[in-house]
Amino acid sequence: AILNEEERVVVIRFGHDWDKTCMLMDEILYAIAEDLSKFAVMYLVDNSEIPDFNTMYELYDPCTIMFFYRNKHIMVDLGTGNNNKINFLMNEKQELIDIIECVY
């Protein structure tokens, strides 16, 4: 998806299906996926299924969201000091929609 998607932002949630934080984030992603389908596509990746990503992207948190556009990792500055990814639960759907719109 990262290599082949040319028109939309690729949003990837790294984590585990059994993790409570990931389950809550997945609900938010599912709720906004259709509304953003013209400019964003979302994927859920289980960290244990593709362990190479853990080292490559330093995936040490229970739940991580990263953005890619035209085969490039997009950094976001949310004031946390970590511009590579979102590694905390986003409680508001609109807040995540706004971030994805800015990435696009």
C-alpha positions as CSV (number, residue, x, y, z in Angstrom):
1,A,0.0,0.0,0.0
2,I,2.8,2.4,0.9
3,L,4.5,1.8,-2.5
4,N,1.5,1.7,-4.7
5,E,-0.8,4.4,-3.4
6,E,-0.2,7.6,-5.4
7,E,-3.3,9.6,-4.8
8,R,-4.2,9.2,-1.1
9,V,-2.5,9.4,2.3
10,V,-1.8,5.9,3.7
11,V,-2.7,5.8,7.4
12,I,-1.3,2.8,9.2
13,R,-2.1,1.8,12.8
14,F,0.6,-0.5,14.2
15,G,-0.3,-2.4,17.3
16,H,-2.3,-5.5,18.4
17,D,-6.0,-6.3,18.0
18,W,-6.2,-7.4,21.7
19,D,-4.7,-4.1,23.0
20,K,-7.4,-1.9,24.6
21,T,-5.8,1.4,23.3
22,C,-5.6,-0.1,19.8
23,M,-9.2,-1.2,19.9
24,L,-10.3,2.3,20.8
25,M,-8.2,3.8,18.1
26,D,-9.5,1.3,15.6
27,E,-13.1,2.4,16.4
28,I,-12.2,6.0,15.7
29,L,-10.4,5.0,12.4
30,Y,-13.4,2.9,11.3
31,A,-15.7,5.8,12.1
32,I,-13.9,8.3,9.9
33,A,-12.6,5.9,7.1
34,E,-15.6,6.4,4.8
35,D,-15.6,10.2,5.2
36,L,-11.9,10.4,4.3
37,S,-11.9,7.7,1.6
38,K,-11.3,10.2,-1.2
39,F,-8.0,11.3,0.1
40,A,-6.9,8.7,2.8
41,V,-6.8,4.9,3.1
42,M,-6.3,3.2,6.4
43,Y,-4.6,-0.1,7.3
44,L,-4.2,-2.0,10.6
45,V,-0.9,-3.8,11.1
46,D,-0.3,-6.3,13.8
47,N,3.3,-5.7,15.2
48,S,3.8,-9.4,15.7
49,E,3.0,-10.3,12.1
50,I,5.6,-7.9,10.6
51,P,8.4,-7.6,13.1
52,D,10.7,-5.9,10.7
53,F,8.6,-2.7,11.0
54,N,9.2,-2.7,14.8
55,T,12.9,-1.9,14.3
56,M,12.6,0.2,11.2
57,Y,10.0,2.6,12.7
58,E,10.9,2.2,16.4
59,L,7.5,0.8,17.3
60,Y,7.8,0.3,21.0
61,D,4.4,1.7,22.0
62,P,1.2,-0.3,22.3
63,C,-0.5,1.7,19.5
64,T,1.1,3.8,16.9
65,I,-0.3,5.7,13.9
66,M,2.0,6.7,11.0
67,F,1.3,8.5,7.7
68,F,2.7,8.0,4.3
69,Y,2.1,9.9,1.0
70,R,3.5,8.9,-2.4
71,N,5.9,6.4,-0.8
72,K,7.3,8.9,1.8
73,H,6.9,8.9,5.5
74,I,5.1,12.1,6.6
75,M,6.1,13.6,9.9
76,V,3.6,15.5,12.0
77,D,4.4,17.9,14.8
78,L,1.9,17.6,17.6
79,G,4.0,19.1,20.3
80,T,5.0,15.8,21.8
81,G,8.6,15.9,20.6
82,N,8.0,12.8,18.5
83,N,7.4,13.9,14.9
84,N,7.5,10.5,13.4
85,K,4.2,9.1,14.6
86,I,1.2,9.4,16.9
87,N,1.8,7.1,19.9
88,F,-1.2,8.1,22.0
89,L,-4.9,7.6,21.9
90,M,-6.8,10.3,19.9
91,N,-10.1,10.7,21.7
92,E,-11.7,13.0,19.2
93,K,-12.6,11.9,15.7
94,Q,-12.5,15.5,14.4
95,E,-9.0,16.0,15.8
96,L,-7.7,13.0,13.8
97,I,-9.6,14.1,10.7
98,D,-7.9,17.5,10.9
99,I,-4.5,15.9,11.2
100,I,-5.1,13.6,8.2
101,E,-6.4,16.6,6.2
102,C,-3.2,18.5,7.0
103,V,-1.0,15.6,6.0
104,Y,-2.9,15.4,2.7
